[in-house]
Structures are given as C-alpha cells and as structure tokens.
Amino acid sequence: RRGFVQVAGITPSDASCVLNPHSGWDSDAAQKALELLCRKRTGDGNRLSETPSHMAQMIIDQLTKQTSLALLETVFAEEAEAFGHPPEQLACHSILHRSLDHYRGLLRLEAGINVPIVGLGASAPTYYPAVGRRLNAQMILPEHAGVANAVGAVVGLVTFRRSGSVTVPGDGLFRVHLADGPEDYRDEDDALDALQAALEADAKSEAERAGAGDIRVRVSRDIRKATVETQEILIEAQIHVEASGRPRIA
C-alpha cells in the first residue's frame, strides 16, 4: 500500500513450499505468489502454467537441471584427465546426457559422477535427491543440512555500501545530497568532508545493526572538474563508502 516494494519475485524455496507444505515457511504466501506467476504470458500469448503446483514443479525441474549442469562443469574442471574442450561445453554435450540417461542402442552408454555429493541448504532435501538420480551419484544429505550454510555467514563479511554526490548549482555553492535532504556549503572541501562523514556514519551504523564487529571503512572519491579561464571548477563529485566486518560471535 505504501509503494515501497517495486519489484518482487519468487524463489525455489517458494516452489518447494507449494509442493511440500510445512511449518517452516508461509505456505499460503508461496501459493499466492505462484498463482500470480502462473498468469504471466509466454510469447505466443499462453499462460506460463495453469496451476501453482505445476508451476512449482517446472521451477524445481529447472533448478535440478541447472544444479546438475553446475556440478558437471565443476567435475570436468577438476578432472585430472583433459578432455580437450572447456568444462562448460563438456557439461552440455549431448553424448554425456544420453549417457546419463543410460542410452541403449548399438552403443551402451553410461556416465555419472564418481564421488559422493553433499547437499546443503534448507531446501536441499527437496531437490538434491533428484540431482543425485540425474547424475547417477551418491547423494548425502546431512542431518543438519538446513543450517550448514550458516557457517558461511559466520566466516564471511558483513558489507554495506553507500554513495552520494556533491553538485554545483551556482557559483561558489556546493550542494551535498544527503538521505534527509540537500545541504549547501560555500567551501568545496567542507562539502566533500560532510558527505563522506554522513556516508561513513550510515554505512557503519547499518553494519553494526547487521551484527558486524571490528568494522573497516574504505572510501573512494570520483571528482570531476573542468578548467575555465585557467581555473579548475568542480562539476560533480561522487563519494563511495564501504563498511565491512566479520559477524560478532556471541
């Protein structure tokens, strides 16, 4: 109602929730989202799907296909034996996919990944078993697969970026464009310093709220000037601030 959300989309987790409703997610919201997606039209004017469950299955099938391709590319990239073509080409080769389908003709073709695959993520049990079957590989789904990715959040960085500009609306006037409105200064350096201080404070505050500690700030300035009658005049300045730190451990 307030117009804050301009673009929204669904995720494979929504599709999983429609196919296998459980208390972990809002099944009603996922169902409504898939119903809206079904109404979109293809190039020939037909609806994408007639039912939310069919739409959800299409999404999971596509997710399974793309996950399988990503794993195949990784395997070819790590394989000790060279096959003479880039991994992305080998992963899509028709002979490989006929081999994964256990082709039987004059030829008998077999292919699969020869090492176990460990599936992680909250939705892993929904689609990774199908990935394992597609790749003829052993699929391992750990007991706590749903929260295993939280390790990445702990060892990764919390990063927030803020940018702002200084313009020159008139002779000797430097306008700083801040989140709560513009401020005018008579000195160029004062304007740049004021903008940088505001951006740093905002980025650091957001990083702290997100749980980061030992925050480091990086600043870059893009200053554009022109020479008029042997004197340099500021046209516009952009300042970019990045505040980052590792998550605090309780």
C-alpha positions as CSV (number, residue, x, y, z in Angstrom):
1,R,0.0,0.0,0.0
2,R,2.9,2.4,0.7
3,G,4.6,1.6,-2.5
4,F,8.0,0.6,-1.0
5,V,8.2,-2.6,-3.0
6,Q,8.7,-2.0,-6.7
7,V,9.8,-5.5,-7.8
8,A,9.1,-8.8,-6.2
9,G,9.9,-12.4,-7.2
10,I,9.6,-16.0,-6.0
11,T,12.4,-18.4,-5.2
12,P,12.8,-22.1,-5.5
13,S,12.0,-22.3,-1.8
14,D,8.5,-21.0,-2.5
15,A,8.1,-23.7,-5.2
16,S,9.3,-26.3,-2.6
17,C,6.8,-25.0,-0.1
18,V,3.9,-25.3,-2.6
19,L,4.9,-28.9,-3.4
20,N,5.6,-29.9,0.2
21,P,3.8,-27.6,2.6
22,H,5.3,-27.4,6.1
23,S,5.5,-25.1,9.0
24,G,9.0,-23.7,8.2
25,W,7.6,-21.3,5.6
26,D,4.4,-19.4,4.9
27,S,2.6,-21.9,2.6
28,D,-0.3,-19.6,1.8
29,A,2.0,-16.8,0.7
30,A,4.0,-19.1,-1.5
31,Q,0.8,-20.4,-3.0
32,K,-0.4,-16.9,-3.8
33,A,3.0,-16.0,-5.3
34,L,2.9,-19.0,-7.7
35,E,-0.7,-18.2,-8.7
36,L,0.4,-14.7,-9.7
37,L,3.4,-16.1,-11.7
38,C,1.1,-18.5,-13.5
39,R,-0.8,-15.5,-15.0
40,K,2.3,-14.3,-16.9
41,R,2.1,-15.0,-20.7
42,T,4.6,-16.6,-23.0
43,G,5.5,-15.1,-26.4
44,D,2.6,-16.9,-28.0
45,G,0.1,-15.5,-25.5
46,N,-0.4,-18.6,-23.4
47,R,-0.2,-18.7,-19.7
48,L,3.0,-20.0,-18.2
49,S,1.1,-22.6,-16.3
50,E,-2.5,-23.5,-15.3
51,T,-1.9,-24.4,-11.7
52,P,0.5,-23.3,-8.9
53,S,1.6,-26.8,-8.3
54,H,2.5,-27.3,-12.0
55,M,4.4,-24.0,-12.0
56,A,6.3,-25.1,-8.8
57,Q,7.3,-28.4,-10.4
58,M,8.6,-26.5,-13.5
59,I,10.8,-24.4,-11.2
60,I,12.1,-27.4,-9.3
61,D,12.8,-29.3,-12.6
62,Q,14.7,-26.3,-13.9
63,L,16.6,-25.9,-10.6
64,T,17.5,-29.6,-10.8
65,K,18.8,-29.2,-14.4
66,Q,20.9,-26.1,-13.6
67,T,22.3,-27.7,-10.4
68,S,23.3,-30.8,-12.4
69,L,25.0,-28.7,-15.1
70,A,26.9,-26.7,-12.4
71,L,28.1,-29.9,-10.8
72,L,29.1,-31.4,-14.1
73,E,31.1,-28.3,-15.0
74,T,32.9,-28.4,-11.7
75,V,33.7,-32.1,-12.1
76,F,35.2,-31.6,-15.6
77,A,37.2,-28.6,-14.3
78,E,38.7,-30.7,-11.5
79,E,39.1,-33.9,-13.5
80,A,42.8,-34.9,-13.8
81,E,42.2,-36.2,-17.3
82,A,41.9,-33.5,-20.0
83,F,39.0,-33.9,-22.5
84,G,40.1,-31.3,-25.0
85,H,37.1,-28.9,-24.5
86,P,36.1,-26.3,-21.9
87,P,34.1,-27.7,-18.9
88,E,31.0,-25.7,-19.8
89,Q,30.9,-27.3,-23.3
90,L,31.6,-30.8,-22.0
91,A,28.8,-30.5,-19.3
92,C,26.3,-29.7,-22.1
93,H,27.4,-32.3,-24.6
94,S,24.6,-34.4,-26.0
95,I,26.5,-37.7,-25.7
96,L,27.1,-37.1,-22.0
97,H,23.4,-36.5,-21.3
98,R,22.4,-39.6,-23.3
99,S,24.9,-41.5,-21.2
100,L,23.3,-40.1,-18.0
101,D,20.0,-41.5,-19.4
102,H,21.6,-45.0,-19.8
103,Y,21.4,-45.0,-23.6
104,R,20.9,-48.4,-25.2
105,G,21.2,-48.9,-28.9
106,L,24.1,-50.3,-30.9
107,L,26.1,-48.5,-28.2
108,R,25.7,-48.9,-24.5
109,L,26.5,-45.5,-22.8
110,E,26.9,-45.0,-19.1
111,A,28.0,-41.9,-17.2
112,G,27.8,-40.5,-13.7
113,I,29.8,-38.6,-11.0
114,N,32.1,-41.0,-9.3
115,V,32.3,-39.2,-5.9
116,P,29.6,-38.6,-3.3
117,I,27.7,-35.2,-3.4
118,V,26.8,-33.5,-0.2
119,G,23.7,-31.4,-0.4
120,L,23.4,-28.3,1.9
121,G,20.7,-25.7,2.4
122,A,17.2,-25.6,3.8
123,S,15.7,-26.8,0.6
124,A,18.3,-29.4,-0.2
125,P,16.1,-32.4,0.7
126,T,13.5,-31.1,-1.8
127,Y,15.6,-31.3,-5.0
128,Y,19.0,-32.8,-4.3
129,P,17.8,-36.4,-4.3
130,A,16.7,-35.7,-7.9
131,V,20.1,-34.2,-8.7
132,G,21.7,-37.4,-7.4
133,R,19.5,-39.6,-9.5
134,R,20.1,-37.5,-12.6
135,L,23.9,-37.7,-12.2
136,N,23.9,-41.3,-11.1
137,A,25.8,-40.3,-8.0
138,Q,25.6,-41.0,-4.3
139,M,23.8,-38.1,-2.6
140,I,24.5,-37.3,1.1
141,L,22.0,-35.1,2.9
142,P,23.5,-34.4,6.4
143,E,21.1,-34.3,9.4
144,H,21.6,-30.5,9.8
145,A,21.9,-29.7,6.1
146,G,19.4,-26.9,6.5
147,V,21.6,-24.8,8.7
148,A,25.0,-25.8,7.4
149,N,25.3,-22.7,5.2
150,A,25.2,-20.6,8.4
151,V,28.9,-21.4,8.7
152,G,29.4,-19.2,5.7
153,A,27.7,-16.3,7.4
154,V,29.9,-16.7,10.4
155,V,33.2,-16.8,8.5
156,G,32.2,-14.3,5.8
157,L,32.0,-10.5,5.8
158,V,29.0,-8.2,6.5
159,T,29.3,-5.4,4.0
160,F,27.3,-2.2,3.4
161,R,28.0,0.3,0.7
162,R,26.8,3.9,0.5
163,S,27.3,6.5,-2.2
164,G,26.5,10.2,-2.5
165,S,27.2,13.2,-4.7
166,V,28.2,16.9,-4.5
167,T,27.0,19.2,-7.2
168,V,27.5,22.8,-8.0
169,P,24.1,24.5,-8.6
170,G,25.7,28.0,-8.6
171,D,28.9,29.9,-8.5
172,G,30.7,29.2,-5.2
173,L,27.9,27.0,-4.0
174,F,28.4,23.3,-3.2
175,R,25.4,21.1,-2.7
176,V,25.7,17.9,-0.7
177,H,22.9,15.4,-1.5
178,L,22.1,13.6,1.7
179,A,19.4,11.0,2.6
180,D,17.3,13.5,4.6
181,G,17.7,16.4,2.0
182,P,20.4,18.6,0.4
183,E,22.8,20.8,2.3
184,D,24.7,23.7,0.8
185,Y,28.3,24.7,1.6
186,R,30.5,27.6,0.5
187,D,33.7,25.6,0.6
188,E,34.4,22.6,-1.6
189,D,36.4,20.6,0.9
190,D,33.8,21.2,3.6
191,A,31.1,19.8,1.3
192,L,33.2,16.7,0.5
193,D,34.1,16.1,4.1
194,A,30.5,16.5,5.2
195,L,29.2,14.0,2.6
196,Q,31.9,11.5,3.5
197,A,31.2,11.7,7.2
198,A,27.5,11.2,6.6
199,L,28.1,8.2,4.3
200,E,30.6,6.6,6.7
201,A,28.2,7.0,9.7
202,D,25.3,5.5,7.7
203,A,27.3,2.5,6.4
204,K,28.9,1.8,9.8
205,S,25.6,2.0,11.6
206,E,24.0,-0.5,9.2
207,A,27.0,-2.8,9.5
208,E,26.7,-2.7,13.3
209,R,23.0,-3.3,13.2
210,A,23.7,-6.4,11.0
211,G,26.0,-7.8,13.7
212,A,29.4,-6.8,12.3
213,G,32.3,-6.1,14.6
214,D,35.8,-4.6,14.0
215,I,34.4,-2.6,11.1
216,R,36.7,-1.3,8.5
217,V,35.8,1.6,6.2
218,R,37.0,2.2,2.6
219,V,36.4,5.4,0.8
220,S,36.8,6.3,-2.8
221,R,36.2,9.7,-4.5
222,D,35.4,10.4,-8.1
223,I,35.9,14.1,-8.6
224,R,35.2,15.7,-12.0
225,K,36.4,19.2,-12.7
226,A,36.7,21.5,-15.7
227,T,39.2,24.2,-16.4
228,V,37.6,27.6,-17.1
229,E,39.9,30.6,-17.7
230,T,42.9,28.7,-16.2
231,Q,40.9,27.9,-13.1
232,E,39.7,24.5,-12.1
233,I,36.0,24.3,-11.3
234,L,34.2,21.4,-9.7
235,I,31.5,19.9,-11.9
236,E,30.4,17.0,-9.7
237,A,31.9,14.7,-7.1
238,Q,30.9,11.2,-6.2
239,I,31.9,9.5,-2.9
240,H,31.6,5.8,-2.3
241,V,31.9,4.3,1.1
242,E,32.2,0.6,2.0
243,A,31.9,-0.6,5.6
244,S,32.7,-4.2,6.3
245,G,33.5,-6.5,9.3
246,R,33.1,-10.1,10.4
247,P,30.0,-11.1,12.3
248,R,30.4,-10.8,16.1
249,I,30.5,-14.1,17.8
250,A,28.3,-14.3,20.9
